[in-house]
Structure formats: C-alpha cells, structure tokens
Amino acid sequence: MLQSKKLTLALLINAALVSTAFASEQSESKGFVEDANGSVLFRTGYLNRDKKDGLTNDTSSAAQTAIINLDSGFTKGIVGFGAGIIGDASFKLGENKNTGNQMIPVHNDGSAYDHWARGGAYVKARVSNTTAKYGTQVSEIPVIASNTARLTPEYYTGLYIESNEIKDLTLIGGKFTKNQWSNDISSDQQGLDSAIFWGAKYKFNDQVNASYYGVDVKDKLDRHYVNANYSYALANESTLTHSFSGYHTEFEAGSLSNIETLTEDKQNSIWAISSTYSKDVHNVMLAYQQNTGSLGYDYGNNADGAQSIYLPNSYLSDFIGKDEKSLGLQYNYNFKNHGLAGLNWTSAFVYGWDIDVLGNEQEGQEREFFNQVKYTVQSGFAKDASLRVRHSYYRANDSYKSIYMNDTNEWRIWLDIPVKLF
C-alpha cells in the first residue's frame, strides 16, 4: 500500500516537471478576475419513502435550497493562484414530521431544521497543467465520492491535486480530513480522521479508456477501484460499449460495518460487467454484478455519503449483499424525434439473489423496478432548467429485510433552476 502511494506521488511530481507537446493551461490564463465564474443552482427537492412492512416509519422530506459556486480564475505567471467559495442556504417546505433520508438536518428531538446554511472556501494554485486545491470541495473520486443525490451536496475538506501534463492521462492525489454529509450542520460531523487517495485515468484511443483509484481511510479501510470501457461502431449508425468495473476493500478490525462491528480484518470484492447498445434515441444496457469476500460491500464505512458505488446495478438498492449476484436490464428513450428534445425516460429492473445473511439459513433475495422521467429546457430564458421525477419499487424476502432494507416505494422529485452570475 505504501509503495503504491509513493509511486502515485512520484508520478504526480514527475508529470508536473515534464515538458509536453501540448499547451500549458497556466500559460493561457487570462487572470484572477477575467477567468472568474459564478453560479447559483435553485433546487426544490422532495423525497418520500413509503415503507410497506408496517413496522418501520415512512420518511418524507421537502425543502428548497440555493447552491452557490464562486470560482476565480488563476493569476498570470509561472504559478497561478486563485480562490473560491462553495455552499448552500436552505429552508424546509411544510412540517416535515417524518424527515429523513439525508435530506434535512434534524435537532436532537428528531424535528427538522426550519432553515440552515453550510459551505466553505478554498484556495488553489496551478503550474503548467497541474492544479492543487485546498479547502471545501465536492469530490467525484469513485472511492470517496460526494453524495450529490440529495437536496444539497456532501462536502469534503482537504487537499486535491490533479495533473494533466501527459496527453490523455489524468493523475490525481490528495488527502481529506473532514466530511460533511448532505444533512450535516457541522463540517466534521462524520468524524473522518484521514483519507489519503490517489488515481489515474487514461484514454488509449477513441474506443478504449481505463481508470484506477485507491483510498486509505485511517483505522477503517483500504479500497481500490478499476474501470475499463471498450466502445465500437456497428451497422446502421449504432454503437456497442462493453464495460468492466470493480472494487476491492480491506476492512480493519474495530471498524463498524452496516451490520456488525468487525472483530477481525475482513475483505470484499465486488465487480460488474455490462454491455450497452445505442442507436439514435434508444439505449439498452444489460449488466451482471457479483460480490465475494467475508462481508458485503460497505460504501458508508469510509465516512462518505454512500455514493462511492460506481457500478451499473445501483438505483435505490445497490445490490451489495455478501456473496450477492444480480442481473439488471436498463432501457433509456430520448423523445427528440417526437419534437420533445430534452425529454428522457429511463426504466430498469434488477434482481439480486444468493445473498449470505448473517445468522439466517435462508438466502437473501431482492428486486427493484426503477423508472425516471427527466425534462431539460433546451433554449430561452430558462435554458438548462430541469424537472426530474423518479420512482423505485423495491421488494426483498424476509431474510434480507432483517439486515438491509424493508419493502419500499420511493419517490424523488427535483426541480433545478441554474442561474449564471458571471
């Protein structure tokens, strides 16, 4: 593990020093103010989970937020400097008596906050095509990703370095020391001590690309992720894309998983293969996903907001049980040929089986039927505003309900209105 960290750091330093045949981003900088940009995303969010077992409480949340992003350009010179602000200000809609699902912060008595604000600032520096950012930020790293599927994003605090010195190769590395879930008021409410991460992404050609990422979360886990994609053209202007993705995680004794406190080191491997056929307005994906190891894939154990699961069979359920196998079919249709550009419908069905449930002889099973309709305004004063309506019908057998999730009907409705400030 230590050797891989040293190798990644060495590659980042070397890439920053190597002269390359393509232009330097920093040499093209126009200035701190000249390259600045700012935006506000006004989002109305509603999430409802209708539990069907009669034993657990339903959850429902509705709220309004404004997510602001102010980002300066870089000063001119060999080394460019900049700064930015990211944050959100929100208020609840209605009483929200059954609030939950990481949507709205709650007081000690379980009641929802009436209004709240979060966020922070960052500074950044750039040499050639290598950028370092320190402060509050949203992460898109597959092994420690911010949850962006709620009203407001999850924030990390720390150092992020990205280097693009070599054509078609992106290297990243850094360290996060704070983690704020979407419904946390404090910037360090999840108790993250140290998460050191690294990774690389390479585009071999127009058909093939691959990536690898790793993270070492102190006293909790080491996690690695790989992904490879191969796409090629077929007859009648259609394309076929094959993808492989997977995680391997080593959990440390003493850390807490979803269902148990670990008394010894344990590990998990989860992988998936998928094939996607695309032609004009049609897109069909068939995916197979499988777990192996001494426990299931536990994405929340590294203190992130449960979004570090970049695998195809991930909807309301992520089909991550111990030894679980799952098969998913997804279909997407674009209505542009009907004069409704910007309207998309996605439907999927996933079935999971052969789940090893701790303390239960009956194997676990689960299934989900997922539908989503999204419309994005294509032009005019409301360009890029979108409305998304999503529904999941989830069912599991009694064995798996006892440790994972009860039968649930879920609705999510998001209205997003982006406004560019400058």
C-alpha positions in Angstrom: 0.0 0.0 0.0 2.8 2.4 0.9 4.6 1.6 -2.3 1.5 2.5 -4.4 1.2 5.8 -2.6 4.8 6.6 -3.2 4.5 5.7 -6.9 1.5 7.9 -7.4 3.2 10.8 -5.7 6.3 10.3 -7.8 4.2 10.3 -11.0 2.4 13.5 -10.0 5.7 15.3 -9.3 7.3 13.9 -12.5 4.3 14.9 -14.6 4.5 18.5 -13.2 8.1 18.7 -14.4 7.9 17.0 -17.7 7.7 19.2 -20.8 4.9 18.1 -23.1 3.9 18.7 -26.7 0.6 20.4 -25.9 -0.2 23.8 -24.5 0.0 24.7 -20.8 -3.3 25.7 -19.2 -1.5 28.1 -16.9 0.3 29.9 -19.8 -3.2 30.6 -21.3 -4.5 32.1 -18.0 -6.3 35.5 -18.5 -6.3 36.5 -14.9 -7.9 36.2 -11.4 -10.9 38.2 -12.4 -11.0 37.7 -16.1 -11.4 33.9 -15.9 -13.8 34.0 -12.9 -17.2 32.5 -13.0 -20.1 32.3 -10.6 -23.4 30.4 -10.5 -26.4 29.6 -8.2 -28.5 26.5 -8.5 -32.0 26.9 -7.1 -33.3 23.4 -6.3 -36.6 22.3 -4.9 -36.4 18.7 -3.7 -38.9 16.1 -2.5 -38.1 12.6 -1.3 -40.7 10.1 0.0 -40.1 6.5 1.2 -43.3 4.6 1.8 -42.3 1.6 3.9 -44.6 -1.4 3.3 -43.8 -3.6 6.3 -46.0 -1.7 8.8 -43.2 -1.8 11.4 -40.8 1.0 10.3 -41.8 4.6 9.9 -42.2 6.2 6.5 -39.9 9.1 5.7 -40.7 12.2 3.7 -38.8 15.4 3.2 -39.3 18.6 1.1 -37.1 21.6 1.0 -35.7 24.5 -1.1 -32.1 25.4 -1.4 -29.7 27.8 -3.3 -26.3 26.2 -4.0 -23.7 28.8 -4.8 -20.4 28.4 -6.5 -18.0 31.3 -6.9 -14.7 30.4 -8.6 -11.9 32.8 -9.5 -9.5 32.4 -12.4 -5.8 32.0 -11.9 -3.3 34.9 -11.7 -0.9 35.1 -14.5 2.7 33.9 -14.3 4.5 30.6 -14.0 2.5 29.8 -10.9 -1.1 30.9 -10.9 -3.2 31.4 -7.7 -6.9 31.5 -7.2 -9.7 31.1 -4.7 -13.4 30.2 -4.4 -16.5 29.7 -2.3 -19.0 26.8 -2.4 -22.0 26.5 -0.1 -25.8 26.3 0.2 -28.6 28.0 2.1 -31.9 26.1 2.5 -35.3 26.1 4.2 -37.8 23.3 4.7 -41.2 23.2 2.9 -44.0 22.1 5.1 -43.8 20.5 8.5 -41.6 17.6 7.6 -42.7 15.5 10.5 -41.2 12.3 9.0 -38.0 13.9 7.8 -35.1 11.5 6.9 -33.1 10.1 4.1 -30.2 12.6 4.5 -32.3 15.5 3.1 -32.8 17.9 6.1 -30.7 18.3 9.3 -32.6 17.4 12.4 -32.4 18.6 16.0 -31.8 16.2 19.0 -35.5 15.6 19.3 -35.7 14.5 15.7 -37.5 17.6 14.4 -36.4 19.2 11.2 -34.5 22.4 11.0 -36.5 25.3 9.6 -33.6 26.8 7.8 -29.8 26.2 7.6 -26.7 27.2 5.7 -23.4 25.3 5.1 -20.3 25.6 3.0 -16.7 26.9 2.9 -13.9 28.4 0.9 -10.8 27.0 -0.9 -7.6 28.3 -2.4 -5.9 26.9 -5.4 -2.6 27.0 -7.4 -1.6 25.9 -10.8 1.7 25.2 -12.5 1.6 24.2 -16.2 -1.3 21.7 -16.3 -1.1 20.7 -12.7 -3.6 22.1 -10.2 -3.8 21.9 -6.4 -6.9 22.9 -4.4 -7.2 23.1 -0.6 -10.4 23.7 1.3 -14.0 22.8 1.0 -14.9 20.9 -2.2 -17.2 18.3 -3.8 -15.5 15.0 -4.7 -16.1 12.9 -7.8 -13.5 10.2 -6.9 -15.1 6.7 -7.2 -13.5 5.5 -4.0 -14.6 8.5 -1.9 -17.3 10.3 -3.7 -19.6 13.1 -2.5 -23.3 12.3 -2.3 -25.0 14.6 -4.8 -28.3 12.7 -4.9 -29.9 14.7 -2.1 -31.0 18.3 -1.7 -27.5 19.6 -1.2 -24.1 18.1 -1.9 -21.8 16.4 0.5 -18.6 18.4 1.2 -15.1 17.3 2.0 -12.3 19.4 3.4 -8.7 18.8 2.4 -6.1 18.8 -0.5 -6.8 17.7 -4.0 -4.2 17.6 -6.7 -4.8 16.9 -10.4 -2.2 16.7 -13.2 -2.8 16.6 -16.9 0.8 17.0 -18.1 0.7 13.9 -20.3 -1.7 13.8 -23.2 -4.8 11.7 -22.4 -3.6 10.9 -18.9 -5.0 12.3 -15.7 -3.3 11.7 -12.4 -4.9 12.6 -9.0 -3.8 12.5 -5.4 -4.6 14.2 -2.1 -5.9 13.9 1.4 -9.3 14.7 3.0 -9.6 15.3 6.8 -13.3 16.4 7.1 -16.5 15.0 5.8 -19.9 16.8 5.9 -22.9 14.7 4.7 -25.8 16.4 2.9 -27.8 16.7 6.1 -24.9 17.7 8.5 -24.7 21.1 10.0 -21.1 20.7 11.2 -18.2 20.4 8.7 -16.8 17.4 10.5 -19.9 15.6 11.7 -18.8 12.2 10.4 -15.6 12.1 12.3 -13.3 11.5 9.4 -9.6 11.4 10.5 -7.7 11.0 7.4 -8.5 9.7 3.9 -5.5 9.6 1.5 -6.4 9.0 -2.1 -4.7 8.6 -5.5 -5.7 7.5 -9.0 -5.1 7.6 -12.8 -7.3 7.8 -15.8 -6.1 7.1 -19.4 -7.7 7.3 -22.8 -5.9 4.9 -25.1 -7.9 5.9 -28.2 -11.5 6.9 -29.1 -12.6 3.3 -28.4 -10.8 2.3 -25.2 -10.3 4.1 -21.8 -9.4 2.8 -18.3 -9.0 4.2 -14.8 -7.8 3.1 -11.3 -8.4 4.8 -7.9 -7.4 4.0 -4.4 -8.1 5.3 -0.9 -6.6 4.6 2.6 -9.1 5.7 5.3 -7.3 5.7 8.7 -8.3 2.9 11.0 -11.2 1.9 8.7 -10.3 0.5 5.3 -8.2 0.4 2.1 -10.2 0.5 -1.1 -9.4 0.2 -4.8 -11.4 0.7 -7.9 -10.8 -0.2 -11.5 -12.8 0.5 -14.7 -12.3 -0.2 -18.4 -14.6 0.6 -21.3 -14.4 -0.5 -25.0 -16.8 1.1 -27.5 -17.1 0.4 -31.2 -19.5 1.1 -34.1 -21.9 -1.3 -35.5 -24.1 -1.2 -38.7 -26.9 1.3 -39.1 -25.1 4.0 -37.0 -25.4 2.1 -33.8 -22.7 1.5 -31.1 -21.9 -1.2 -28.6 -20.0 -0.5 -25.4 -18.6 -3.1 -23.0 -17.6 -2.1 -19.5 -15.9 -3.7 -16.6 -15.8 -2.1 -13.1 -15.0 -3.4 -9.6 -13.9 -2.6 -6.1 -11.7 -4.4 -3.7 -11.8 -3.4 0.0 -9.8 -4.4 3.0 -11.6 -3.6 6.3 -9.7 -3.1 9.5 -10.7 -4.8 12.8 -12.6 -2.4 15.1 -14.3 -0.5 12.3 -18.1 -0.5 12.0 -19.9 -2.1 9.0 -23.6 -1.8 8.2 -24.5 -4.8 10.2 -21.6 -5.6 12.6 -18.5 -4.3 14.5 -15.6 -6.1 12.9 -13.6 -8.2 15.4 -11.0 -9.1 12.7 -9.8 -7.8 9.4 -12.2 -8.6 6.5 -12.4 -8.0 2.8 -14.8 -7.7 0.0 -14.6 -7.7 -3.8 -17.5 -6.6 -6.0 -17.3 -6.4 -9.8 -19.7 -5.9 -12.7 -19.7 -6.3 -16.4 -22.1 -4.6 -18.7 -22.9 -4.2 -22.4 -24.7 -1.1 -23.8 -26.3 -0.9 -27.2 -27.1 2.6 -28.5 -28.9 3.6 -31.7 -30.5 7.0 -32.3 -33.0 7.5 -29.4 -32.6 4.0 -27.9 -30.1 2.9 -25.3 -30.2 -0.6 -23.7 -27.8 -1.9 -21.0 -27.5 -5.5 -19.7 -25.4 -5.8 -16.5 -24.2 -8.6 -14.3 -22.8 -7.8 -10.8 -21.3 -10.1 -8.1 -19.9 -9.9 -4.6 -17.3 -12.1 -3.0 -15.5 -11.9 0.3 -16.1 -12.2 4.1 -18.8 -9.4 4.1 -20.8 -7.3 1.6 -19.6 -4.1 0.0 -19.9 -1.4 2.7 -19.7 2.0 1.0 -20.6 4.0 4.1 -17.7 2.7 6.2 -15.2 5.2 4.8 -17.4 8.1 6.1 -18.7 9.1 2.7 -22.3 9.7 1.9 -23.0 6.3 0.3 -22.2 7.4 -3.3 -18.9 5.6 -3.7 -20.6 2.8 -5.7 -19.8 3.4 -9.4 -21.4 0.2 -10.6 -24.2 -0.4 -13.0 -26.8 -2.1 -10.7 -27.1 0.9 -8.4 -30.5 2.6 -8.0 -32.4 2.8 -4.7 -30.7 -0.5 -3.8 -27.1 -1.0 -4.8 -27.3 -4.9 -4.7 -24.2 -5.2 -2.5 -25.0 -8.0 -0.1 -22.5 -10.7 0.9 -22.0 -13.1 -2.0 -24.9 -11.4 -3.8 -25.3 -11.9 -7.6 -27.5 -9.5 -9.5 -28.7 -9.1 -13.1 -30.0 -5.8 -14.4 -31.7 -4.6 -17.6 -32.0 -0.8 -18.3 -33.7 1.0 -21.2 -33.4 4.7 -22.0 -35.5 6.5 -24.6 -35.0 10.1 -25.9 -38.1 11.8 -27.2 -36.3 14.2 -29.5 -37.8 12.6 -32.6 -41.3 13.5 -31.3 -40.5 17.2 -31.1 -39.6 16.9 -27.4 -35.9 17.5 -27.3 -34.7 17.3 -23.7 -37.2 14.7 -22.5 -35.8 11.3 -21.4 -37.3 8.2 -19.9 -35.3 5.5 -18.1 -36.7 2.2 -16.9 -34.7 -0.6 -15.2 -35.3 -3.9 -13.4 -32.6 -5.6 -11.2 -32.9 -8.9 -9.5 -30.4 -10.0 -6.8 -30.0 -13.5 -5.3 -27.8 -15.9 -3.4 -27.2 -13.4 -0.5 -25.5 -14.8 2.5 -27.4 -13.3 5.5 -25.6 -13.4 8.8 -27.3 -15.8 11.3 -30.0 -16.9 8.8 -30.1 -20.1 6.8 -32.4 -18.7 4.2 -30.5 -16.9 1.3 -31.5 -13.3 0.8 -33.2 -12.0 -2.4 -34.1 -8.6 -3.6 -35.5 -6.9 -6.6 -36.2 -3.3 -7.8 -38.2 -1.8 -10.6 -37.0 1.7 -11.4 -38.5 4.5 -13.6 -37.3 8.1 -14.2 -38.6 10.8 -16.4 -36.4 14.0 -16.8 -37.1 17.1 -18.9 -34.4 19.7 -19.5 -35.3 23.1 -21.1 -33.2 23.4 -24.3 -33.4 27.2 -25.0 -34.8 30.5 -23.9 -34.5 32.3 -20.6 -35.0 29.0 -18.7 -32.3 27.1 -20.6 -30.9 24.2 -18.7 -33.6 24.2 -16.0 -34.8 20.6 -15.4 -37.5 18.6 -13.7 -36.8 15.0 -12.7 -39.3 12.5 -11.4 -38.0 9.2 -10.2 -39.8 6.1 -8.7 -38.5 2.9 -7.2 -40.5 -0.2 -6.3 -38.3 -2.3 -4.0 -39.0 -5.7 -2.5 -36.9 -8.2 -0.6 -37.5 -11.5 1.2 -37.8 -11.7 5.0 -34.2 -12.9 5.4 -32.7 -9.9 3.7 -35.1 -7.3 5.1 -33.7 -8.1 8.6 -30.3 -6.6 7.8 -30.7 -4.3 4.7 -33.9 -2.6 3.7 -37.6 -3.2 4.1 -40.1 -3.2 1.2 -40.3 0.4 0.0 -41.9 2.5 -2.6 -39.8 5.6 -3.2 -40.5 8.9 -5.0 -37.9 11.6 -5.7 -38.8 14.9 -7.4 -36.2 17.5 -8.2 -36.7 20.9 -9.9 -33.4 22.5 -10.8 -33.0 26.1 -12.0 -29.4 27.1 -12.7 -28.5 30.9 -12.8 -25.2 32.1 -14.2 -24.0 35.1 -12.2 -20.9 36.0 -14.3 
